[in-house]
Amino acid sequence: MNVELTADQQAFVRQAIESGRFRGEEDAVREALSLWEERERRRFEILAALDEAEASLARGEGIPITEESMKALAERVKQRGRARLAAERTTSR
């Protein structure tokens, strides 16, 4: 496969090679593709989570968002965080 890079992209790759970040152009391309793959995996995970959330709402499993429900959620998150911190302190002794 042959890919033509813009002049800016070529300079970017050349600079990375000269700085020792990569041994050659192929390494730079592999790194770029690896990052792209990871980004796409995360994107698909987010889309799947959104689909699940929409399905949950369609099943009537949502909760109304009010000031009180947000305060209650924040309190539950704080309690879980404190419990986790206490457990970590206990196991690290």
N, C-alpha and C positions, 0 to 999 in steps of 0.2 A: 504494500500500500504506500502510495506517495501522497504526502500532504504538503501543501504550500502554506507557509506561515507568512504573516505580515512582517514588514521590516521591524516593527516594534517587538513582535513576538520572537523573531530571530535574535534580536539584540538581547532580549530578556534571557533566552536560553543560553546564548553565548556567555553572558555575564555569570549565570549560574554555574556553567562549566568552568569558566576561568577562576571563579572563587572557590572551586573545589566542592561545590554542593552536589554536582553530578559528574560522572566520568565521561558521559557523552550525551548526544542528543536523544538516543534511545532511552536512556535512564530518565531524562526529563519528561519524555512523552509517557513513559510507564507511570511515573509519579502523577502526572496530570490525569491520566486515565483512572488511576487508583482513587484519587480524590473525587473524581466525577462519579465513579461507581459508589463510593461511600455516600456522597450527597444524594444520589438517586435512591439508595437503600433507605436513607432517612426520610426522603420525600415520600416513598411508598408506605413507610411505617406511619407517617403522619396522615396520609390519605386513608389508610386502613383504620386508624383511630377515629378519624372524622366520620367514616362510614359507620363504624360501630356506634359512635355517639348519636348520629342521626337515627339509626335503627332503634337505639335505646329510647330516644325521644318519641319516635313513632309508636313504640310499645307503651308509652305513657309513663316511662320510668324517670322522667325529668323532675326537677324540683323547682318551684318558683324562686327567683332571685329577688330577695328583699334585703333591706339593711340588716334585719335581724338574722336572716339565714347566712349572710356573709360574715357577720360577727361570730356566729356559731361555728362556721367553717374555719375561720381564723383561729378560734380557740381550740378546736380539735387538732388543727395542724400544729399549734404551739405545744399542746399536750403530747402529741406523738413525737415531736422533736425533742422535748425534754426527756421523755421516756427513753428514746434512743440514745441520747447523750448520757443519761444515767447508766444505761446498760453498757455502753462503751467504756465508761469510766470504771465500772465494776470488773469487766473482763480484762482491762489493761493493767490491773493491779497485780 
